[in-house]
Amino acid sequence: MVKRTTNYTLGVGENRISFLVVDITHTEPWVINTYTLVVHRLTITHGEPPFDPSIPHQVCSLHQECEMRVSPTELCGIQRDAGISRDWVSYSEEVANLPVCKLGDAPGET
């Protein structure tokens, strides 16, 4: 009997893993049986209430990587966005109206 350990990456939703039992005593392996394992993985938000844009939300963003700082005076990692408005709809409109950055390494400049 041969035992082998392996790892499988599972995605969200249905995942099928087939195990084949083979007889290797012949010149060509014979498939004796097949077992299929079905794993259904739920999303990370499963069971949470639907998003309500009318209530206040906290918005966070990654200002810069801590290991690859561009500006030494800026905070690194995920930080609360201080520019958030009263509600999500207003915040979304403000962000949509911001100009596109021409330089990625100059804080406060476009």
N, CA, C and O atoms as a Tinker XYZ file with bonds, in Angstrom:
   440  protein
     1  N      0.841000   -1.168000    0.000000    73     2
     2  CA     0.000000    0.000000    0.000000    64     1     3
     3  C      0.894000    1.241000    0.000000    63     2     4     5
     4  O      1.841000    1.339000    0.780000    81     3
     5  N      0.577000    2.184000   -0.886000    73     3     6
     6  CA     1.333000    3.428000   -0.981000    64     5     7
     7  C      0.475000    4.541000   -0.404000    63     6     8     9
     8  O     -0.683000    4.709000   -0.787000    81     7
     9  N      1.053000    5.302000    0.524000    73     7    10
    10  CA     0.343000    6.441000    1.110000    64     9    11
    11  C      1.060000    7.710000    0.680000    63    10    12    13
    12  O      2.280000    7.823000    0.797000    81    11
    13  N      0.288000    8.653000    0.186000    73    11    14
    14  CA     0.872000    9.922000   -0.229000    64    13    15
    15  C      0.051000   11.062000    0.356000    63    14    16    17
    16  O     -1.180000   11.019000    0.366000    81    15
    17  N      0.738000   12.063000    0.835000    73    15    18
    18  CA     0.080000   13.254000    1.362000    64    17    19
    19  C      0.164000   14.347000    0.315000    63    18    20    21
    20  O      1.188000   14.501000   -0.350000    81    19
    21  N     -0.906000   15.102000    0.171000    73    19    22
    22  CA    -0.911000   16.210000   -0.780000    64    21    23
    23  C     -1.793000   17.329000   -0.248000    63    22    24    25
    24  O     -2.617000   17.114000    0.641000    81    23
    25  N     -1.618000   18.504000   -0.789000    73    23    26
    26  CA    -2.435000   19.660000   -0.428000    64    25    27
    27  C     -3.244000   20.095000   -1.634000    63    26    28    29
    28  O     -2.769000   20.016000   -2.767000    81    27
    29  N     -4.462000   20.552000   -1.396000    73    27    30
    30  CA    -5.322000   21.052000   -2.450000    64    29    31
    31  C     -5.757000   22.464000   -2.099000    63    30    32    33
    32  O     -6.107000   22.744000   -0.953000    81    31
    33  N     -5.737000   23.347000   -3.074000    73    31    34
    34  CA    -6.250000   24.697000   -2.892000    64    33    35
    35  C     -7.731000   24.674000   -3.233000    63    34    36    37
    36  O     -8.125000   24.220000   -4.307000    81    35
    37  N     -8.546000   25.167000   -2.312000    73    35    38
    38  CA    -9.989000   25.184000   -2.524000    64    37    39
    39  C    -10.450000   26.597000   -2.823000    63    38    40    41
    40  O    -10.085000   27.539000   -2.121000    81    39
    41  N    -11.249000   26.741000   -3.859000    73    39    42
    42  CA   -11.820000   28.041000   -4.188000    64    41    43
    43  C    -13.178000   28.197000   -3.535000    63    42    44    45
    44  O    -13.671000   27.282000   -2.875000    81    43
    45  N    -13.777000   29.356000   -3.720000    73    43    46
    46  CA   -15.118000   29.600000   -3.203000    64    45    47
    47  C    -16.102000   28.876000   -4.107000    63    46    48    49
    48  O    -15.949000   28.879000   -5.329000    81    47
    49  N    -17.103000   28.260000   -3.512000    73    47    50
    50  CA   -18.089000   27.514000   -4.279000    64    49    51
    51  C    -17.781000   26.027000   -4.245000    63    50    52    53
    52  O    -17.191000   25.521000   -3.291000    81    51
    53  N    -18.191000   25.332000   -5.308000    73    51    54
    54  CA   -18.026000   23.881000   -5.344000    64    53    55
    55  C    -16.631000   23.482000   -5.815000    63    54    56    57
    56  O    -16.136000   23.968000   -6.832000    81    55
    57  N    -16.017000   22.592000   -5.057000    73    55    58
    58  CA   -14.702000   22.039000   -5.389000    64    57    59
    59  C    -14.824000   20.523000   -5.419000    63    58    60    61
    60  O    -15.347000   19.921000   -4.482000    81    59
    61  N    -14.344000   19.905000   -6.488000    73    59    62
    62  CA   -14.390000   18.445000   -6.621000    64    61    63
    63  C    -12.971000   17.895000   -6.616000    63    62    64    65
    64  O    -12.110000   18.338000   -7.375000    81    63
    65  N    -12.753000   16.931000   -5.754000    73    63    66
    66  CA   -11.459000   16.260000   -5.684000    64    65    67
    67  C    -11.713000   14.779000   -5.919000    63    66    68    69
    68  O    -12.496000   14.155000   -5.202000    81    67
    69  N    -11.051000   14.219000   -6.923000    73    67    70
    70  CA   -11.224000   12.801000   -7.235000    64    69    71
    71  C     -9.999000   12.018000   -6.782000    63    70    72    73
    72  O     -8.860000   12.401000   -7.046000    81    71
    73  N    -10.262000   10.922000   -6.101000    73    71    74
    74  CA    -9.212000   10.013000   -5.639000    64    73    75
    75  C     -9.335000    8.729000   -6.445000    63    74    76    77
    76  O    -10.397000    8.107000   -6.474000    81    75
    77  N     -8.264000    8.342000   -7.088000    73    75    78
    78  CA    -8.269000    7.124000   -7.885000    64    77    79
    79  C     -7.539000    6.026000   -7.129000    63    78    80    81
    80  O     -6.428000    6.228000   -6.639000    81    79
    81  N     -8.169000    4.868000   -7.038000    73    79    82
    82  CA    -7.526000    3.684000   -6.463000    64    81    83
    83  C     -7.051000    2.868000   -7.655000    63    82    84    85
    84  O     -7.848000    2.437000   -8.488000    81    83
    85  N     -5.730000    2.662000   -7.725000    73    83    86
    86  CA    -5.171000    1.981000   -8.890000    64    85    87
    87  C     -4.396000    0.735000   -8.479000    63    86    88    89
    88  O     -3.851000    0.641000   -7.378000    81    87
    89  N     -4.369000   -0.195000   -9.386000    73    87    90
    90  CA    -3.573000   -1.415000   -9.221000    64    89    91
    91  C     -2.327000   -1.229000  -10.083000    63    90    92    93
    92  O     -2.415000   -1.190000  -11.310000    81    91
    93  N     -1.167000   -1.116000   -9.435000    73    91    94
    94  CA     0.070000   -0.846000  -10.174000    64    93    95
    95  C      0.893000   -2.116000  -10.424000    63    94    96    97
    96  O      2.057000   -2.042000  -10.817000    81    95
    97  N      0.279000   -3.276000  -10.192000    73    95    98
    98  CA     1.009000   -4.526000  -10.423000    64    97    99
    99  C      1.043000   -4.901000  -11.900000    63    98   100   101
   100  O      1.757000   -5.827000  -12.284000    81    99
   101  N      0.285000   -4.198000  -12.729000    73    99   102
   102  CA     0.254000   -4.469000  -14.171000    64   101   103
   103  C      1.196000   -3.499000  -14.890000    63   102   104   105
   104  O      1.668000   -2.523000  -14.308000    81   103
   105  N      1.454000   -3.787000  -16.156000    73   103   106
   106  CA     2.339000   -2.902000  -16.924000    64   105   107
   107  C      1.738000   -1.502000  -17.046000    63   106   108   109
   108  O      2.463000   -0.508000  -17.002000    81   107
   109  N      0.446000   -1.424000  -17.196000    73   107   110
   110  CA    -0.286000   -0.154000  -17.184000    64   109   111
   111  C     -1.174000   -0.156000  -15.943000    63   110   112   113
   112  O     -1.858000   -1.150000  -15.697000    81   111
   113  N     -1.190000    0.922000  -15.147000    73   111   114
   114  CA    -2.032000    0.941000  -13.941000    64   113   115
   115  C     -3.512000    0.789000  -14.295000    63   114   116   117
   116  O     -4.005000    1.401000  -15.242000    81   115
   117  N     -4.199000   -0.026000  -13.526000    73   115   118
   118  CA    -5.633000   -0.211000  -13.697000    64   117   119
   119  C     -6.351000    0.609000  -12.640000    63   118   120   121
   120  O     -6.004000    0.550000  -11.460000    81   119
   121  N     -7.352000    1.374000  -13.060000    73   119   122
   122  CA    -8.170000    2.127000  -12.109000    64   121   123
   123  C     -9.196000    1.158000  -11.535000    63   122   124   125
   124  O    -10.054000    0.647000  -12.254000    81   123
   125  N     -9.098000    0.915000  -10.238000    73   123   126
   126  CA    -9.993000   -0.022000   -9.560000    64   125   127
   127  C    -11.269000    0.679000   -9.113000    63   126   128   129
   128  O    -12.365000    0.132000   -9.237000    81   127
   129  N    -11.118000    1.894000   -8.593000    73   127   130
   130  CA   -12.273000    2.642000   -8.102000    64   129   131
   131  C    -11.935000    4.130000   -8.099000    63   130   132   133
   132  O    -10.767000    4.518000   -8.078000    81   131
   133  N    -12.975000    4.948000   -8.119000    73   131   134
   134  CA   -12.813000    6.404000   -8.032000    64   133   135
   135  C    -13.725000    6.924000   -6.934000    63   134   136   137
   136  O    -14.915000    6.611000   -6.895000    81   135
   137  N    -13.155000    7.718000   -6.049000    73   135   138
   138  CA   -13.931000    8.380000   -5.000000    64   137   139
   139  C    -13.866000    9.880000   -5.269000    63   138   140   141
   140  O    -12.791000   10.427000   -5.514000    81   139
   141  N    -15.006000   10.533000   -5.223000    73   139   142
   142  CA   -15.058000   11.974000   -5.453000    64   141   143
   143  C    -15.534000   12.663000   -4.187000    63   142   144   145
   144  O    -16.593000   12.349000   -3.645000    81   143
   145  N    -14.732000   13.604000   -3.733000    73   143   146
   146  CA   -15.066000   14.400000   -2.556000    64   145   147
   147  C    -15.490000   15.776000   -3.057000    63   146   148   149
   148  O    -14.747000   16.435000   -3.784000    81   147
   149  N    -16.698000   16.209000   -2.661000    73   147   150
   150  CA   -17.201000   17.520000   -3.057000    64   149   151
   151  C    -17.193000   18.413000   -1.820000    63   150   152   153
   152  O    -17.832000   18.110000   -0.813000    81   151
   153  N    -16.459000   19.517000   -1.915000    73   151   154
   154  CA   -16.373000   20.482000   -0.815000    64   153   155
   155  C    -16.957000   21.793000   -1.319000    63   154   156   157
   156  O    -16.507000   22.340000   -2.325000    81   155
   157  N    -17.968000   22.292000   -0.606000    73   155   158
   158  CA   -18.568000   23.579000   -0.971000    64   157   159
   159  C    -18.104000   24.616000    0.035000    63   158   160   161
   160  O    -18.455000   24.555000    1.213000    81   159
   161  N    -17.313000   25.568000   -0.438000    73   159   162
   162  CA   -16.757000   26.605000    0.431000    64   161   163
   163  C    -17.580000   27.873000    0.309000    63   162   164   165
   164  O    -17.813000   28.364000   -0.796000    81   163
   165  N    -18.025000   28.413000    1.458000    73   163   166
   166  CA   -18.837000   29.624000    1.471000    64   165   167
   167  C    -17.956000   30.860000    1.343000    63   166   168   169
   168  O    -16.760000   30.818000    1.633000    81   167
   169  N    -18.562000   31.958000    0.906000    73   167   170
   170  CA   -17.831000   33.217000    0.809000    64   169   171
   171  C    -17.570000   33.771000    2.201000    63   170   172   173
   172  O    -18.225000   33.381000    3.168000    81   171
   173  N    -16.617000   34.676000    2.295000    73   171   174
   174  CA   -16.260000   35.265000    3.586000    64   173   175
   175  C    -17.415000   36.095000    4.155000    63   174   176   177
   176  O    -17.503000   36.280000    5.369000    81   175
   177  N    -18.289000   36.591000    3.298000    73   175   178
   178  CA   -19.404000   37.423000    3.751000    64   177   179
   179  C    -20.692000   36.626000    3.929000    63   178   180   181
   180  O    -21.750000   37.210000    4.162000    81   179
   181  N    -20.617000   35.311000    3.822000    73   179   182
   182  CA   -21.815000   34.484000    3.967000    64   181   183
   183  C    -22.446000   34.706000    5.341000    63   182   184   185
   184  O    -21.755000   34.650000    6.358000    81   183
   185  N    -23.722000   34.950000    5.373000    73   183   186
   186  CA   -24.437000   35.129000    6.632000    64   185   187
   187  C    -24.469000   36.569000    7.119000    63   186   188   189
   188  O    -25.162000   36.877000    8.089000    81   187
   189  N    -23.734000   37.450000    6.464000    73   187   190
   190  CA   -23.766000   38.855000    6.855000    64   189   191
   191  C    -24.952000   39.537000    6.190000    63   190   192   193
   192  O    -25.379000   39.132000    5.109000    81   191
   193  N    -25.490000   40.580000    6.840000    73   191   194
   194  CA   -26.610000   41.293000    6.214000    64   193   195
   195  C    -26.134000   42.030000    4.963000    63   194   196   197
   196  O    -24.947000   42.333000    4.840000    81   195
   197  N    -27.044000   42.319000    4.039000    73   195   198
   198  CA   -26.637000   43.034000    2.829000    64   197   199
   199  C    -26.123000   44.438000    3.173000    63   198   200   201
   200  O    -26.511000   45.020000    4.185000    81   199
   201  N    -25.267000   44.958000    2.335000    73   199   202
   202  CA   -24.679000   46.281000    2.546000    64   201   203
   203  C    -25.755000   47.350000    2.472000    63   202   204   205
   204  O    -26.536000   47.382000    1.521000    81   203
   205  N    -25.801000   48.227000    3.467000    73   203   206
   206  CA   -26.767000   49.321000    3.513000    64   205   207
   207  C    -26.001000   50.634000    3.384000    63   206   208   209
   208  O    -25.371000   51.072000    4.347000    81   207
   209  N    -26.042000   51.275000    2.207000    73   207   210
   210  CA   -25.265000   52.497000    2.017000    64   209   211
   211  C    -25.807000   53.700000    2.777000    63   210   212   213
   212  O    -25.134000   54.728000    2.856000    81   211
   213  N    -27.011000   53.595000    3.338000    73   211   214
   214  CA   -27.606000   54.749000    4.018000    64   213   215
   215  C    -27.114000   54.920000    5.452000    63   214   216   217
   216  O    -27.362000   55.962000    6.059000    81   215
   217  N    -26.428000   53.930000    6.007000    73   215   218
   218  CA   -25.922000   54.062000    7.373000    64   217   219
   219  C    -24.427000   54.383000    7.336000    63   218   220   221
   220  O    -23.761000   54.077000    6.346000    81   219
   221  N    -23.887000   54.993000    8.393000    73   219   222
   222  CA   -22.460000   55.344000    8.399000    64   221   223
   223  C    -21.573000   54.101000    8.359000    63   222   224   225
   224  O    -21.869000   53.087000    8.991000    81   223
   225  N    -20.489000   54.202000    7.609000    73   223   226
   226  CA   -19.514000   53.124000    7.502000    64   225   227
   227  C    -18.124000   53.687000    7.734000    63   226   228   229
   228  O    -17.874000   54.868000    7.496000    81   227
   229  N    -17.236000   52.848000    8.192000    73   227   230
   230  CA   -15.835000   53.230000    8.331000    64   229   231
   231  C    -15.101000   52.749000    7.091000    63   230   232   233
   232  O    -15.225000   51.589000    6.699000    81   231
   233  N    -14.345000   53.632000    6.483000    73   231   234
   234  CA   -13.599000   53.285000    5.283000    64   233   235
   235  C    -12.115000   53.297000    5.616000    63   234   236   237
   236  O    -11.609000   54.254000    6.202000    81   235
   237  N    -11.429000   52.238000    5.242000    73   235   238
   238  CA    -9.991000   52.136000    5.469000    64   237   239
   239  C     -9.295000   51.941000    4.129000    63   238   240   241
   240  O     -9.872000   51.405000    3.183000    81   239
   241  N     -8.058000   52.383000    4.068000    73   239   242
   242  CA    -7.289000   52.188000    2.842000    64   241   243
   243  C     -5.824000   51.967000    3.191000    63   242   244   245
   244  O     -5.351000   52.341000    4.264000    81   243
   245  N     -5.130000   51.354000    2.256000    73   243   246
   246  CA    -3.703000   51.094000    2.416000    64   245   247
   247  C     -2.958000   52.302000    1.865000    63   246   248   249
   248  O     -2.932000   52.524000    0.655000    81   247
   249  N     -2.355000   53.080000    2.754000    73   247   250
   250  CA    -1.645000   54.288000    2.333000    64   249   251
   251  C     -0.299000   53.934000    1.714000    63   250   252   253
   252  O      0.065000   54.465000    0.665000    81   251
   253  N      0.436000   53.040000    2.360000    73   251   254
   254  CA     1.694000   52.545000    1.809000    64   253   255
   255  C      2.093000   51.286000    2.566000    63   254   256   257
   256  O      1.736000   51.101000    3.730000    81   255
   257  N      2.838000   50.428000    1.884000    73   255   258
   258  CA     3.332000   49.204000    2.516000    64   257   259
   259  C      4.368000   49.566000    3.568000    63   258   260   261
   260  O      5.212000   50.432000    3.336000    81   259
   261  N      4.312000   48.916000    4.716000    73   259   262
   262  CA     5.273000   49.196000    5.781000    64   261   263
   263  C      6.684000   48.758000    5.396000    63   262   264   265
   264  O      7.655000   49.386000    5.816000    81   263
   265  N      6.814000   47.697000    4.610000    73   263   266
   266  CA     8.125000   47.199000    4.208000    64   265   267
   267  C      8.705000   47.979000    3.029000    63   266   268   269
   268  O      9.905000   47.907000    2.766000    81   267
   269  N      7.856000   48.726000    2.319000    73   267   270
   270  CA     8.312000   49.462000    1.133000    64   269   271
   271  C      7.817000   50.907000    1.206000    63   270   272   273
   272  O      7.056000   51.353000    0.347000    81   271
   273  N      8.244000   51.615000    2.213000    73   271   274
   274  CA     7.784000   52.992000    2.418000    64   273   275
   275  C      8.269000   53.910000    1.297000    63   274   276   277
   276  O      9.416000   53.837000    0.858000    81   275
   277  N      7.362000   54.772000    0.852000    73   275   278
   278  CA     7.680000   55.795000   -0.132000    64   277   279
   279  C      7.916000   57.114000    0.594000    63   278   280   281
   280  O      8.866000   57.839000    0.301000    81   279
   281  N      7.036000   57.412000    1.546000    73   279   282
   282  CA     7.147000   58.639000    2.327000    64   281   283
   283  C      7.360000   58.265000    3.793000    63   282   284   285
   284  O      6.457000   57.704000    4.415000    81   283
   285  N      8.530000   58.561000    4.358000    73   283   286
   286  CA     8.819000   58.154000    5.737000    64   285   287
   287  C      7.928000   58.822000    6.782000    63   286   288   289
   288  O      7.787000   58.302000    7.889000    81   287
   289  N      7.324000   59.965000    6.450000    73   287   290
   290  CA     6.480000   60.667000    7.427000    64   289   291
   291  C      5.038000   60.178000    7.418000    63   290   292   293
   292  O      4.293000   60.424000    8.366000    81   291
   293  N      4.641000   59.491000    6.356000    73   291   294
   294  CA     3.273000   58.967000    6.257000    64   293   295
   295  C      3.134000   57.674000    7.051000    63   294   296   297
   296  O      4.096000   56.920000    7.199000    81   295
   297  N      1.925000   57.424000    7.561000    73   295   298
   298  CA     1.647000   56.160000    8.242000    64   297   299
   299  C      1.654000   55.031000    7.220000    63   298   300   301
   300  O      1.375000   55.242000    6.040000    81   299
   301  N      1.974000   53.834000    7.689000    73   299   302
   302  CA     1.959000   52.690000    6.789000    64   301   303
   303  C      0.873000   51.716000    7.233000    63   302   304   305
   304  O      0.348000   51.809000    8.343000    81   303
   305  N      0.552000   50.793000    6.355000    73   303   306
   306  CA    -0.475000   49.799000    6.658000    64   305   307
   307  C     -1.871000   50.345000    6.404000    63   306   308   309
   308  O     -2.037000   51.438000    5.862000    81   307
   309  N     -2.854000   49.582000    6.797000    73   307   310
   310  CA    -4.246000   49.980000    6.590000    64   309   311
   311  C     -4.620000   51.015000    7.641000    63   310   312   313
   312  O     -4.461000   50.790000    8.841000    81   311
   313  N     -5.117000   52.147000    7.169000    73   311   314
   314  CA    -5.486000   53.254000    8.045000    64   313   315
   315  C     -6.915000   53.683000    7.754000    63   314   316   317
   316  O     -7.401000   53.558000    6.629000    81   315
   317  N     -7.578000   54.189000    8.781000    73   315   318
   318  CA    -8.931000   54.729000    8.605000    64   317   319
   319  C     -8.834000   55.963000    7.723000    63   318   320   321
   320  O     -7.957000   56.806000    7.914000    81   319
   321  N     -9.734000   56.064000    6.761000    73   319   322
   322  CA    -9.750000   57.204000    5.852000    64   321   323
   323  C    -10.396000   58.385000    6.558000    63   322   324   325
   324  O    -11.600000   58.384000    6.813000    81   323
   325  N     -9.590000   59.390000    6.872000    73   323   326
   326  CA   -10.085000   60.548000    7.620000    64   325   327
   327  C    -10.996000   61.426000    6.774000    63   326   328   329
   328  O    -11.735000   62.245000    7.321000    81   327
   329  N    -10.961000   61.276000    5.466000    73   327   330
   330  CA   -11.763000   62.135000    4.603000    64   329   331
   331  C    -13.167000   61.622000    4.346000    63   330   332   333
   332  O    -13.851000   62.131000    3.458000    81   331
   333  N    -13.614000   60.627000    5.099000    73   331   334
   334  CA   -14.946000   60.072000    4.843000    64   333   335
   335  C    -16.040000   61.068000    5.223000    63   334   336   337
   336  O    -15.938000   61.779000    6.223000    81   335
   337  N    -17.062000   61.100000    4.420000    73   335   338
   338  CA   -18.181000   62.023000    4.635000    64   337   339
   339  C    -19.193000   61.447000    5.603000    63   338   340   341
   340  O    -18.939000   60.459000    6.291000    81   339
   341  N    -20.329000   62.083000    5.637000    73   339   342
   342  CA   -21.401000   61.666000    6.540000    64   341   343
   343  C    -21.968000   60.296000    6.181000    63   342   344   345
   344  O    -22.346000   59.534000    7.071000    81   343
   345  N    -22.030000   59.976000    4.903000    73   343   346
   346  CA   -22.603000   58.689000    4.501000    64   345   347
   347  C    -21.827000   58.109000    3.322000    63   346   348   349
   348  O    -21.003000   58.782000    2.703000    81   347
   349  N    -22.110000   56.856000    3.034000    73   347   350
   350  CA   -21.375000   56.130000    2.004000    64   349   351
   351  C    -21.598000   56.724000    0.619000    63   350   352   353
   352  O    -20.663000   56.794000   -0.178000    81   351
   353  N    -22.818000   57.149000    0.322000    73   351   354
   354  CA   -23.130000   57.688000   -1.000000    64   353   355
   355  C    -22.296000   58.942000   -1.258000    63   354   356   357
   356  O    -21.718000   59.093000   -2.334000    81   355
   357  N    -22.231000   59.848000   -0.268000    73   355   358
   358  CA   -21.431000   61.072000   -0.425000    64   357   359
   359  C    -19.954000   60.735000   -0.598000    63   358   360   361
   360  O    -19.267000   61.338000   -1.422000    81   359
   361  N    -19.472000   59.775000    0.176000    73   359   362
   362  CA   -18.066000   59.371000    0.073000    64   361   363
   363  C    -17.772000   58.818000   -1.321000    63   362   364   365
   364  O    -16.755000   59.159000   -1.925000    81   363
   365  N    -18.654000   57.971000   -1.828000    73   363   366
   366  CA   -18.467000   57.387000   -3.159000    64   365   367
   367  C    -18.424000   58.473000   -4.227000    63   366   368   369
   368  O    -17.618000   58.402000   -5.154000    81   367
   369  N    -19.293000   59.481000   -4.099000    73   367   370
   370  CA   -19.309000   60.583000   -5.063000    64   369   371
   371  C    -18.020000   61.394000   -4.984000    63   370   372   373
   372  O    -17.464000   61.772000   -6.015000    81   371
   373  N    -17.535000   61.666000   -3.761000    73   371   374
   374  CA   -16.293000   62.419000   -3.591000    64   373   375
   375  C    -15.116000   61.677000   -4.224000    63   374   376   377
   376  O    -14.303000   62.278000   -4.927000    81   375
   377  N    -15.031000   60.388000   -3.975000    73   375   378
   378  CA   -13.929000   59.589000   -4.516000    64   377   379
   379  C    -14.009000   59.530000   -6.039000    63   378   380   381
   380  O    -12.983000   59.598000   -6.716000    81   379
   381  N    -15.216000   59.406000   -6.581000    73   379   382
   382  CA   -15.382000   59.329000   -8.032000    64   381   383
   383  C    -14.967000   60.629000   -8.716000    63   382   384   385
   384  O    -14.545000   60.607000   -9.872000    81   383
   385  N    -15.080000   61.761000   -8.018000    73   383   386
   386  CA   -14.748000   63.058000   -8.604000    64   385   387
   387  C    -13.285000   63.454000   -8.426000    63   386   388   389
   388  O    -12.875000   64.507000   -8.914000    81   387
   389  N    -12.496000   62.641000   -7.742000    73   387   390
   390  CA   -11.082000   62.954000   -7.564000    64   389   391
   391  C    -10.340000   62.788000   -8.886000    63   390   392   393
   392  O    -10.663000   61.891000   -9.665000    81   391
   393  N     -9.347000   63.644000   -9.150000    73   391   394
   394  CA    -8.578000   63.477000  -10.387000    64   393   395
   395  C     -7.685000   62.243000  -10.307000    63   394   396   397
   396  O     -7.319000   61.789000   -9.222000    81   395
   397  N     -7.348000   61.719000  -11.461000    73   395   398
   398  CA    -6.470000   60.556000  -11.533000    64   397   399
   399  C     -5.041000   61.010000  -11.230000    63   398   400   401
   400  O     -4.587000   62.032000  -11.747000    81   399
   401  N     -4.339000   60.253000  -10.397000    73   399   402
   402  CA    -2.959000   60.596000  -10.038000    64   401   403
   403  C     -2.034000   60.379000  -11.231000    63   402   404   405
   404  O     -2.110000   59.358000  -11.914000    81   403
   405  N     -1.158000   61.359000  -11.469000    73   403   406
   406  CA    -0.164000   61.229000  -12.536000    64   405   407
   407  C      1.127000   60.641000  -11.996000    63   406   408   409
   408  O      1.877000   59.990000  -12.722000    81   407
   409  N      1.381000   60.879000  -10.700000    73   407   410
   410  CA     2.561000   60.344000  -10.033000    64   409   411
   411  C      2.100000   59.517000   -8.847000    63   410   412   413
   412  O      1.204000   59.930000   -8.111000    81   411
   413  N      2.696000   58.372000   -8.661000    73   411   414
   414  CA     2.284000   57.515000   -7.557000    64   413   415
   415  C      3.086000   57.692000   -6.293000    63   414   416   417
   416  O      2.799000   57.050000   -5.283000    81   415
   417  N      4.102000   58.565000   -6.329000    73   415   418
   418  CA     4.970000   58.685000   -5.161000    64   417   419
   419  C      4.976000   60.076000   -4.531000    63   418   420   421
   420  O      5.842000   60.373000   -3.709000    81   419
   421  N      4.030000   60.927000   -4.901000    73   419   422
   422  CA     3.989000   62.271000   -4.345000    64   421   423
   423  C      2.678000   62.475000   -3.602000    63   422   424   425
   424  O      1.644000   62.660000   -4.244000    81   423
   425  N      2.680000   62.448000   -2.261000    73   423   426
   426  CA     1.434000   62.599000   -1.516000    64   425   427
   427  C      0.811000   63.973000   -1.738000    63   426   428   429
   428  O      1.500000   64.992000   -1.700000    81   427
   429  N     -0.496000   63.989000   -1.970000    73   427   430
   430  CA    -1.229000   65.233000   -2.127000    64   429   431
   431  C     -1.103000   65.875000   -3.486000    63   430   432   433
   432  O     -1.649000   66.958000   -3.700000    81   431
   433  N     -0.409000   65.253000   -4.408000    73   431   434
   434  CA    -0.258000   65.812000   -5.747000    64   433   435
   435  C     -0.938000   64.914000   -6.760000    63   434   436   437
   436  O     -1.066000   63.708000   -6.551000    81   435
   437  N     -1.376000   65.512000   -7.865000    73   435   438
   438  CA    -1.993000   64.739000   -8.944000    64   437   439
   439  C     -1.127000   64.755000  -10.169000    63   438   440
   440  O     -1.482000   64.157000  -11.184000    81   439
